[in-house]
Amino acid sequence: MPLRLESSTILDYLVQQGLCGPDDEVLSVKALPGKNLNLLVQISTGGSHHGMTTSLLVKQAPFRDKEGPKQSFLEEWRIYQLLDTDDQLRELQPIMSEGVNYDATNGILVLRFVEGYWDLGKFYAGAQQFPAHIATALGTGLATLHRATFQRQDYQLQLAPECTRMEGDRGDGPDFFSELENLTPDLFRRVSLDGLMFYKLYQRSAHLSEALSRLQADYTPCCLIHNDLKFGNILVHQDWPRWEPSPLPTSMAALHLSDQQGVIRVIDWEQWAWGDPAFDVGAIITEYLRVWLQSLALSRDIDLAVSLQLAAVPLQTLQPSLAALIKAYLAQFPAILEVFPDFQERVLRFAGLGLIEVIQERLFYREPFGNLEISILQVARSLLCHPEAAMSTVFGDLDSHCSGIELPDSPPSEMVHVDFSKTHCTNSHPASHSEVFLPRWLQHYSLDAALTDLTENVRIDPPLIEHPSYALLDVTQMRGSAASETEAERYNDLPDELKQADLLRQLRNYLHDIYFSGEQELRLSTPTLKREYKNSTYAGLDLDLIGQIQAANSGTGCVDPNWVVTRVEGSRYQVQKDGLHLWIDPTADLALGSPEGSVGTRLSLRLPNSSFVGEYYMAVGNGGQPATDQVSFHLFFHVTVEGAILLMEILSCELNRESCPFTLKVLTEPLSYGRFDAAILTLESRHYVNLRAVLQHLYPRLRPHLHDPIPLFTAPLAPGIGLAEAPGDAQGFGLGRCQILARALLAAEPFPKPRQWAIQQHFAEHSLDWQRPHLNPGSRASYPPLDLCDCGEVAAASDALCHPH
């Protein structure tokens, strides 16, 4: 079995590979972000008390199963071998990574880590500047690479002598459609329910599908391309302001600083392809557009036109860089226009494809599909279907941004301040948790204690919102970056009603993070420990924990009726329901008793027993999810990791035995446990009596794993368990109640008694019973708490629920 890379054994591995000596010492190991395990290892040669240090980047793809990593990095290693042996390509080395060793047995690649560079995405986020010089260097370097390998079949054969890759021939065009149209029921396991809307929107847009089909037909493999150009795969040297562009076209030496280091570097070549150069250029444009789109303050409460005004990074700020990129590329590689006269339009079409892939990536990492993703899809459709019309919108007036390659003088390095704290933390925090007294409402939790704390300690002094025990919030901060003076001025120039709507939204979220989810408290209380890094994650998920949760889920999948057969193709059917088309294998995906398929036949599918919803793994009952026309409730569990697995084991077993429709969500990140809503059960109210009996038996085993407080406004059933009726709207119980709180606080004088009165008045305006805030308007339902006196020591009885004799 291949070796699983771990930080604790990294020195032994490097010694075994001959990359370190037995007397060398590991000074530090740090995991860098990425889909692979990327360990940055700093080594002192001969021990820490002797001379030199060196840094190596050690990469291994995730272990999806016992067979080991699915990617060998052989293809990336071939790139470095070619650069090292070919005289014409060797000049590209300063703008690329340096390969040190490839271990085919374990699928581990070791690279030389070059100090003095910033990840371009972090640079932009930290500096809040978008200098055209950097885009010029990027366009020049990329054009040089494409030009050097353009129509060189000898290079193609050296890089892929067997003409194979994981997805096929590296010279073949990519498949833009398989993940958009060749969908199976497994989609329900991989994508949250709101994420399904993306595929429905795509499938109903014939123009978008046709545009992608034309783009795939136009794709022309003719040179080496990176094929995964994101800002995270581009490095910029910290001394970039001292680089002066030369007239183009130029040699690679012109991209060097005085110490022969490249002003930019392109890293992570494992997905390289023999492909279309416009694909790479379009990918960079996608990244710039992504910065703009993700800086929009998109909300149901804010009109899109206003969101554009609120953008932390307006498109106009990025246009000089976009123009510099394309002009530098074409100046360095003018011959590309002879082969592709429409090169700029091709680039924008590939940028549109890139934005669709951005949405797919967000869904892959379980981000919700909302206003941001809809906006990204709209821009993608414009670029793919009408690239000529989008030209001026994206690039602006090319001649006005820069004439030829003449660019404004760079600012001196002293003027460029990169604050990387902006890329990690949205708000300022107290110095340390030890200096912050635990709020009294947490020491002695009750609804009254929480509301007293809220009315006494939350201070609203726009643009600031603060609580003495938690992080200060500046509402002029957009998308997690500290507001610059320009951004603050832009915000302050907005009409008062728009600023008030945004203040309401941010106050609601602030209250939710303190009193409902407990995320603010979790950030303060999580200790900073020396971490051990293991190759045990995939798509941001802890595979060990997910494996335990999945093993505890006894569900077999739910039956979903009324799928209509639209096509029969060989041994598979295409079926449709609610605008979503899937391909199914009738021998595996149909529920028992379904008729033989023919066009127009209605079938019942057996869908997976789980899905991922944001930060949660969600088990779905064999009876499906609670019906939308039935009154349902949520149980919120402030539970540990071990308790969440126990909950999954017992509740999935018992509720499935009773054929109750339900969902049970548990957090997927071990470090997130400590939240008040670590697990959430949703069940129809008519099943509460049966559930209460199950919890009575389960509670003695569960009690050591439960903690107070519970989410605000939920009814306590037992320590660590709170109940609330499901409101049946998209906002949900927690955000909905916190929205009412926020409106009341903004309407009241900033003193406890006026605030308490305003909160009660606002609840009454929403027909909510102030004495029973966990119920929906008009509800008279009763949910008796657990009888803790009768629980006793009955752990054996709870075992019997899932292990009967």
N, C-alpha and C positions, 0 to 999 in steps of 0.2 A: 504494500500500500504506500502511495506517495507520502512524503513528509508534510505535515501541516505546519506552516510557518507560524512561529510564536516569538514574541519579543524576549521571553525568558531564555530561549535557547539560541538566539540569533548568533552569538559569538561562536558557539560550538559549530554551527553550520558554516559560518564564514571561514573558520579555521579548516574545517573538513574540505572546503572547496579551494583551499590554497589562497584565499583572498586576505587572510589575516595570519599573524604569527601567534604562537601559544602565549607570548608575553604581552600581546596587545590587550587593551582594555576598552570596553564599551563605556563611553561617557554618558550617552543618552540615546534613547530610542523614542521616536515620536511617530504616530500614525498620521499620514497625510490623507486628506479626503479623497474619495474616488470609489469607483465600483469594485476595484481590486483592493487587497490588503497591501498598502504601500508603507513600508517601514523606512523612515529616515534614521540611519544609524551613524552616530558620530563616534569615531574610534581614535584612541590615542595609540600610536605605534610604539611598542616597547613599554607601555604603561603610562599612567597619567603624569609621572614625574619626569618624563623624557619628552623631548622635542615635538614632533609633528603630530598633527591631527588630520584626519581625512573623513569625508562624509560619503556614505554610499546609500543609494536608494534601492531597496530590495522589494521586488514585486512578486505577488502570487495571486492568481485568480481565485475567486471563491470556490470552496468545496460545496458542491450541490448535493453530493452523496458520497458513499464510501469509496467510489472510484477515483476521487481526487478532483483537482481543478479541471474545469472544462476547457480552459484555454492554455496553450503551451507557451505562448510568447515566441515561438519559433519564427513566425513571420516578422515580428519586430526585430529580432536578432539579425535577420537577414539584411534589414535596412542598414544596420550599423556595420555589418561586414562589407556590404557594397561600398559604403562611404569610405571605409578604411582602406579598401584595395583599389578603388578606381581613382586615377589621378584627376580626371575632370570633375568628379563629384566631391573630392576631398575638401574643396574650398567651402562646401556647405556645412562642414562640421561645426564651425563656431555658432551656427544658428540652430543646431539640433542637439539631441542628447548624446552622451558618450557611453556606449555599451561596454561593460567590463567582463561579464560572464553570463553564460546561459546554461542552466541545469535542466536538461531535457527530461531526466527521470522524474523530477519533482515539479517541473513546470515553473521554475523560479528564474527570474531575470534580475541581474544586478547592474545598476547604472552608476556612473560617477555623478554625484550631486554637486552642482556648481553653485557656490555661494554668491550672494550679491544680487539675486534676482527676486522680483515679485511676481506672483501670479497676477496676470493682467486684470482678471475680474476683481480681485481684492484691491489692486492698485486703484482701479476706477472707483470702487466703493469707498475706499479710504480717503483718496485725494479729492473726490468729487470734481475732478478735472478730466477733460477728454482732449489732450493735446493732439493736434493734427500731425505733429512729428512722429508720434508712435504709430499712427495709422499709415503714414508714409513708409516707415521702416517695415511694417508688416506687409504692405502691398508689394514693396520691392523684394523682400526676401521670398515671399510666396511665388511671385512671378519668376524669380531666378530659379527656384526649384522646378517649377513647371516647365520652364524653357529648357533647362538642362536635360530633362528626361523626355521631352516632347517627341513622340513618334520614334522612340528608341526601343525597338523590340528586343534588342540584345539585353538591355537593362531589365525588361519585363521577364525574359527567360531566366536571367540570373536570380531575380527575386522570387520567382515561382516556377522552378524547373519542372515540377510535377503538375503544374497548372491546376492545383487544387487549393481549396480553402474550406473553412467550415461551412460557408454558405454556397460554395461552388467555385467556379473559375474566377480568379482575381481579375481577369480581363473582361469578364462578363459585366453587363450592366446590372445595377441593383434591382431588387423587386420592391417597388414603392407600395404595393397593394396588399401583400399577404397579411400584414398586421392591421389593415383597415377593412378588408373585405372577406378574408378567409377566416372568419371568426367561428369559434366553437362554444359550447356551453361552459367550458373552462373559463371563459371571459368573466363569468359571475364570481369566480373565485379570485381573479386577479384585479378586478376593477370594482370600485364602489358603485352603488346604485346611481348616484348622481353622475358618475363618470360614464355610465352607459349613454347618457344624453349626447356626448361627443360623437359616438359612433352612429347614433340615430341622425344627428344633424349632417354628418358626412354622407351617410347612405341616401339621404333624401335630396342631396345636392348633386344632380347629374352634371352640372357645369364643372364642379370641382373635380369629380371623378374623371371627366373628359380631359380637363387640364392636366391632371396627373398622368393620364395615359399618353398625352402628347409629349409631356416632359420625359417620360420614360423612353418613348420612341426616339426622342432627340438626343438622349444621353449618348455621348461619344467617348469611349475609353481611348485615351491617347497619351497619357503621361502618368507619372507617379503622383498620387494625391494623398493627403493625410486622412481624409474621409471621416474625421471626428473633430473638426476644428471648433472648439469651444474656448472661451477666454481662460478657462481653467487649464487648458493645454497650451497656453501661450505665456511665456515669461518675458518680462521687460526688465532691463538692467536698471539698478538703482541710480546709476549715473547717466540715464538717458538724456537729461537736459544738456549735457555737454557734447552730445552727438550732433553733428551738423550734416544735413543731407547734401549729397552731391548731385550735380545735374544727371538726369537719367536719359538713356540707360547707363548703368554703371557696373563695376565689378563687385563681387562679394566683399572685398576688402573695405569698400565704402560703408559697409554696415558694421564695421568693427570700431570699438572704442580704442583708446590708446594702448590698452593692455591686451589687445587682440581678442577680447571678449565680444561676442555679438550683442548689439543693442537689444535684439529680441532673440528668443529661442522658441522653437516649436517642439513640444515633447509628446510622449505617449503615442507611439506609432503603431500600436498593436492592431489597429483597424485599417491600416493603409490599404489602398486598392490601386489598380491600374485603371484610372477613371477619367472623368470629365473635369477639366480644371475649373469650369464655372461652378461646380459643386462646392469646391473649397472656398472660393470667393463668396459665394452665396451664403455659406455657413457663417462666415465672419459677419456679414451684414445681418444675418439672423441674430447674432449675439448683440449687436448694437441695438437693433429693434427690440430685443428682449429687455435690455436695460430700460428703454423708454416705457414699454408696456407694463413692466413690473413696478414701475415707479408711480403708476396711476393710482389714485385713491378711489378705487372702484367699490361701490356699495349700492344696495337697493335704495339707500337714503339720498344718494347724490347722483344728479343727472350726469350723463356721459360728457356733455360739453363742459360741465364744471370740473369733472375729473381731469379733463385735458388741461384746464387751467391750474389744477392742483398738482400736476405731474412734478415730481421731485427732479426729474431729468427730462425737460421738454425735448421734443424731436429736433427743434432748431439748434439745441446745444450739441447734438450729435452729428448734424449735417456736415460741419467742416471735416470731421474725421471720416465720415462715409465718403465724401468727395475726395479727400486726400488718398484714401485707400484705393479707389478705383482708378484715379488718375495716375498714381504711382505704379500700379500694376500694369496699366496699358502702356505707360512710358517705358517700363522695363521690358515688356514683352509685346511690342507692337505687332509682331507677326501673327498674334492670336486673332487679330481682326481680319486677316486674310482668310483664315479658316472659318471663323465664326463672326461674320459682319455684325450680327445681332448680339454680340457677347454681353453687353450690359443688360439687355432684356433677359437673356438666359440666366444671368446672375440673379436677377430679381425673382425669376421663377423658382430657382433653387432656394432662394431665401424664403419664399412662400412654403416650399416643401419643408424647410428647416423649422419654420414656425409650427407646422403640423406635428413634426417630431418633438418639438418642445412640449406640446400638449400631451403627447403620448408618454414622454419622459415623466411629466408631472403625475400622470395617472399611474405610471409604473411605481413611483415613489409615494403613491397613495395620497397625493394632494387632491383636494376637492375640485370638482368641475363647477365653476361659478362664473361670475361676471368677467374676471380676468381672462379665463380660458375662452369665453365666447368672444371677447375682444381680439384675442390672439387669432382665433379662427377667422374672424372677419378680415383682419389684415392679411392673413395667409391667402384667403380667397381672392382678394384684390390683386396681390402680387402674382398669383398663379394665372388668373383669368385675364387680367388687364395690366401686364407689366409696363407697357408703354405709357399708360396714364399715370402709373405710380412713380415714374422716373424722377420727376421734379419734386414730388413729395418726399422721396427718400433722400435724394442727393442735393436737393435745393438747386440753386443756380451754380453749376460747377465752376463757371468762370469767376463768380463773385467770391468763392471761398479761397481759391488759389489760382494764380495765373501760371500755367505750366507747372514747374516744380518749385517755384518761388513761394516760400512759406514765411509767415511772420517769425521774427526772432524768438528763440526759446527763452523762457524765463530761466534765470540762474537757479542752480539746485537749491540754494538757500530758500527760495520762494516756494518750493514744492514740498509741502508737508503731507505725509501720508499717515493718517491716524487709523491703524488697523483695529482699534477698539470699536470703531463704527461698524465693522463687518461682523462683529461677534456679539455685540450687546446693544440693544436699542435704547436703553435707559441707564441713568446713573444709579448705582446701588450704594447702600451703606457700606462702610469700609470692610466690615466682617460681621458674620452672624453672631460672633461672641459679644460684639458691642451693641447688639440690638436686643432689647428686652422682648421676651415672648409676649405678644399681645394678650391681655387678660381674657379676651373672648376665646382664645385658644386654650388657655389654662383651665378655664371653667366653661366649657362650651354649652350654649343654649341659644335658641333663636333670639331671645331677649338680649343676651350678652353680645351676640354678633351685631344686632341692630344698634345697640348702645355704642359699641365701638365705631360703627360706621357713622352714626350721626355726630359723634364727638370728635373723630379723628381724621375723616376724609376732608381735605381742604381743596377747594376749587378756586383757583386764582388764575384765570386764563392768561397765557397759554399753558399754565402749569396745573397738574393734578397731583396731589401728594398725600401720603399717609406716613406718619413718623417711623413706622416699622418696615416700610416697603420702599420699592423703587419710585423715584420721582418720574413723572411722565410729562414730557413736553409735547403738546398736541401738534406743534408745527413740524415735528419729526415725521418724515414720510418714508414708509416702507423700511423702517429700521435704520436709517442713516441719520446722523445728527444734522439738524437743519443749518444750512449756511445762511449768511445774512441775506443773500438774494432770495433763497427759498422762504425765509421768514417774512421778507417784504412782500413776496408774491402772495403768501397766505394772508397777510394782514390786509392786502388790498381787496380781498374777496368781500362780497356783500355780507352784512352781518348775519342774515338768515342762513347763509351757507356755512359760515364759521360756526354758528350755533348748532347746525345739524351735525357737523363733524365733531364738535365738542361732545354732543350727546352720544354719538357712536363710540368715541374713544373712552368716555367716562363709563359707559355700559361695559365695555370690555375690561376696563381696569377693575371695576367692582366684581365682575365675574371671576377674574383671575385671583382675586383675594378671597372672596367669600363663598364662591361656588365650587370652582375646580381646585383651588388651593395652589395654583401654579406659582404664584408669587412667593408663597411660603416655601415651596419646594426648592425654588432657586436659591433661597437663602440658607436652607437647612442641609442641602446636599453637600457633604464634605468633599474637599479637593484631595483626592488620594492619588498616589502613584499607580498608574493603570498598567495592567498587563494587556498586551495586544495579541489577539489570536485571529486566525483566519476562520472566523465563525459567523460572518455576516454576509447577507446578500440582499441587494436592493434596500439597504438600510435596516434590514430585519435581523434580529438576533436569532440565528437558525436553531440554536439549542433550545431557547425558550419557545419558539414557534413549534418546534417538534414536540415539546412536552404538552403544550396547549392542544395541538392537533390530536395527539394520542389520547388526551383526556376527553375529547369531543366524541361522544358515542353516536352522533347523528349519521344517518346513511344518505342524506340528501332529501330535498323536498320535491314533491311532484307539482309541476306548473302546467296547467291545462291551456288549451286554446291556441296552440301554435299551428299555423296554417302552412301546409307544404306549398311552396312556390316553384320549386324545380326538383327534378330527380335526375341525378347525374351518376351513372354507374351504381355503386353500392352506397352512395350517400344522398341525403336530402338537404335541400335548402328550405328553411322554415322561417316564418315571420310572425312577430307579435309586437304590437304597439310601435311599429316603425323600425324595429331592430331585426336584421336578418342574420341568421346563424346557419352554419353547415353542421349537420349531425351525422353520427354513425348510428343507424337504427338498432344495431345489435348491442350498443353500449349506452346510448343516451335516452332511449325511450323508457317510459314507465311501463310496468307490467300491465297488460291488457290493452295497450294502444293498438289501433288497427294498422293494417299494412298501408304504407304511404303511397299516395298518388297525388297529383296536383289538385289542390283544393281540400284535401283531407285535413281534419283537425286532429292534432296529436297532443299527448301529454309528455313533457320532458322531465327527466330526473335531473335537477340542478345540484350543484355542489353543496356540501353541508356547511360551507363557511365562505367568508369574503373578508376583505380588508376595508375598513372605513376610517380614513384619516389615520390617527394614532392607534387604532384598535384592530384587533382580530375579532371578527364577529361570527359566532356560531349561529346558524339558522336551523330552526327546528324541522323535523321531518314533516310537520304539518304546515310548514312555511312560516311567514312572518305574520304578526298580528294583523287582522283585517282593519282596513282604514275606516270602515263603517261601524266598528266596535269601540267602546270605551276601553282604553288601555292605560297602563301605569308603568312607570320606571321604578326600579329599585337601584339605588346608588350604593355601592360598597366601597368604603375606605379600607382597602384590603392590601395585604402584602402579595408578593409574587406567588409564594407558596399557597396562600389562601385563594388566589385567583385560579390556580390550577385545580385546587380542590373544588371550588365552585363549579368549574367547567365539568369536572368528572361527575359530581353528584347531580347537578341541575340538568345537564344535557341528558343524562340517563333517565331521570324520573319524569321530566317533562315530555320527553319523546315517548316514554312508555304510555303516558296518558294522551298522546297525540295532540298536545297543546301547541298552537302556533306561538313561537317566541323567537327572540334574538337575545344573545348574551355576548356582550362586548367586553374584552379585557385588553389592557394596554400591552403593546408589543415591545416597548423599550423598558428593560429592567430598571433603569435609573429614574423612570417616571413614576414608579410606585411610591406612594406618599401623597399622591393627589387624592382629593376627597371623592373623586369619581373614577377610581381606578378600574372598576367593573360596573357595568350597567346591564341589568336584565329588563327587558320589555315584554310584557305579557298582557293579554286581555283581562279586564277586571273580573270577569265571571270565573276566572280560574284562581282568584286570590286565596280562597279558603283552602284549596288543595296545596297551593304553594306554601301557605303559612304552616301547614302540617309538616311539609318537607323541611322548612327552615327550623322548626322546633327540634327536629331530630338532628339536623346538620349543625345547629349552633354550637354545641359543646366542642366539636372539632374545629369549627371555624373561629371561635371566640379569640384564641391566641393570635390570630392573624388580622383582627379588626381593630380599628382605632377611631376615635373621634378626632376632629369634628366631621360632621356630614355636610353635604352641600346646603347652602342657605335656602330656607323656605321649604325644605323637604321635611316630611313627618318622620320622627324617629321611631323605627320599629324595634330597634335594639342598638346598643352601642356599635357604631360603625356602619349602620344600615339606615338609609333614608328613603322615603317613598314620595313620589309625586305623580299625579296624573299626567299623561301625555297630552299636550295641548293640541296636537294635530295640525300644527303649522310648521313651515320650514325653519322658523327661528328656534324652536325648541323651548323647553321649560326654563333652563338656566338663563339663556340670553334674554328670553322674554320677560322674566321677572326682574332681571337686572336692568332692562330697558325702562321698566316702570320706576324702579329705584332712581335711575339716573335722571329721569324727567322730574321726579319729586325733588331731588337735591338741587337741581338747577332752578326750580321754581321757588324754593323756600329761602328764607333768611338763613345765613350760615351759623345757626345755633341749634343745639340738640332738640329742644322742644318744638320749634317751628318745623324742623325737619321731620320729626316723628309724626306730627299732625299732617304734614304734606304727603308723607308716604301712605298713611292710612287713607287720605282723601283720594290719592291716585289709584290705590287698589280698589276703592269703592267705585270709581269711575269706570273701571274695567270689570265691574260686577264680580269681583273677587272677595271672598270672605276673609277678612283680616285675621280672624281667629283660626282659620284653616287654609292658609295660603298655598298648600300643596294641591288643592282641588281646582278643577276647572270651573269657570263661571256656571252657577246654577247646579253644580253637582252636590248630591246629598249622600254620596257613597261613603261607606264605612270600611276602614282598613285597620282592624284591631292589631296592635303591636304584638310582638312575641311575648309569651308568658315566661319570663326568665326563671320564675320560681319552679315551673314544671319541667324546665329543660333537663336539669340534673345531669348526671353523667350517662348520656345515652349515645355515645359515639358508636357503640356496636349496632344500635338500631339504624343509624344512618348508613352504616356499611350494608345492612340488610336491604336497603332500598335498591342498591345496584348489584348486590350479590346474593340474591335469594337462594334458599336451599332448594 
